Every structure is written in C-alpha cells, then in structure tokens.
Amino acid sequence: MGLQWIDLDLPRGKLQVRRTRTNGQEGLPKGGRERGVDLPASGVDSLKEHRHLRGAYVFCQEDGMRQQQRGAASQCQHQREPPRRLLLA
C-alpha cells in the first residue's frame, strides 16, 4: 500500500494516484500517468479520523514504515461499521 498523505487533498475531497506498488517495486500507475480521483464525503471523513503523525504513509505500521497490503486490509476491516439490517414489516 503506497498511498501517502501528500497524495490526498482532504479539504477538496481529492486523491492523486501517483504511483503503484507491485511485488515490492514502486512504479507508475496503470496508463503510465497520474490521475485524480474524487473521494466521497464518507471517505474523506474516514481518512480524517484515521489521520496520524507516524509517517508519510496513510496505512503504516506503528513505527511509520509502510504497511503491507494484508495489514492494511485488516486495519480497514476493524474500522468499518457492521452492515445494517433492514426490517420489513
């Protein structure tokens, strides 16, 4: 997971895709160029709550080093709300 805080513009709700990580190697995103992505308000709120000062990476270990993909997935899993059930009358 290579997402860094500098890739995010939370006040504007934007994420700039600047790089990809595959097999431990960093490179250009698909298509060979950067692109912008609009974030939904819920995503911006979640990222604001997740904000930390440990390091440059959004998903990082306690020491600020980049989080491995498995660790980031479990980190997100813990922060998600349980699904809501609809009751039909």
N, C-alpha and C positions, 0 to 999 in steps of 0.2 A: 504494500500500500504506500504509494508515493505522494499522496495528497499533502500539500504543505499549506500552512496558514497564509502564505503570500499568494496562493492561488485563489483565495477567497476574498470577495468584496461583500461582506455581510450587509452593510447598510444598503447596498444596491441590489442584493439578492443574486449575485453572480458568482459563478465558479469558472475559472480559466483552466482548461485542460492543456497543460504544457508538456507533460511527459507521461510515459508509461513505464511500468516495471514488469519485465518478463524474465523468469529464471535468474533473478538477481541482477539483471542488467537494466540500466535506465536508457530509454531512447525516446524518439519522437512518437506522438500519438498516431493512431490509425489515420491514414491520409497524409501523413508527413508534415502536418502543420497544426498550430494551436487553434483552439476553438473555444468559444464562450458558451456557457450553459446557464439558463435561468433556473434559479432554485425556488421551490415553493416556499411559502411563508413558514410552513411546519418544519421544513428542512433548515431554514435559517434559524428558527427558534431552537431546534435541537443542537445545532452547531454552537450557538451562543451559550447554551447550558453546558456543553461539552468543553468549552474553551479552557485551556490550561496554559501554564507558562513553563512546562517541562522541556519543550524543544520545538523545532521547526515543523515537525510532522503532526498532522491532525490526529492520526492514530499512532501513538507511540507507547513505548514501554515506560515504566516508572523513571528510568534514567534518561529519558528523552530520545533514545535511539528509535529508529523506525520499527514499527510493529510489523510482524509477519502477518500475512493475509489471514491465517487461521485465527490468530489472536484478535484481530480487528473484527472479524465476523462475530466472535463470541462476545466482544465488548459491545457491539451494536445490539446483539440479541438481549443482553441484560437491560438495556436502556429502553427497549420497546415496551409499549403498553400491551397487556393481553388483549386479544381480539374481543370486541364487544358482540354480545349475542342479541339478536332481535327476538322479542317475544311477540308472537302473533296471538291475537285474542280470538 
